[in-house]
Amino acid sequence: MQKLARAIVDCYGRYGIQVRCQRVDSLTGGDAVHLLRHLGRALGRHVTLCIVDWQIALPHAGPVFGCATGRSALLSRAGLEEEALMKEALHEVGHLLALDHCPGECVMSLSISVEQVKAKPSFLCTRCSALLESADLD
């Protein structure tokens, strides 16, 4: 978990955002929308990336690596090795900062397979970096 937190600081720290990483064992079920709603109520104003060991899914989309809404993001470790998990964590934190999927060579590019996660870089492209530089993140 420390490596993951360090990667988030390395990627996003210069934008002044602090993100808590938290492993969640107390919840069950794979409905990501339900889990995010629950986490949003439980975590309040903290920007938090919650990590679970089981597969999560979105209605009408099926299994996903992660998802984010508001100030909470959910990331599944299921099927991801450490490097891929780190990239998807950075991706979900980007969504917490209002970044959308990016068509460029960027950690914010959409990945629907483990191979795509492994192939994308672990950093933001210049376009996404510029968006964060000009954003009001408070």
Buried (B, 14 or more C-beta within 10 A) or exposed (E): EEEBBEBBEEBBEEEEBEBEBBBBEEBEEBEBBEBBBBBBEBBEEEBBBBBBEEBBBBEEEEBBBBBBBEBBBBBBBBEBEEEBBBBBBBBBBBBBBEBEEBEEEBBBBEBEEBEBBEEBBBBBBEEBBEBBEEEEEE
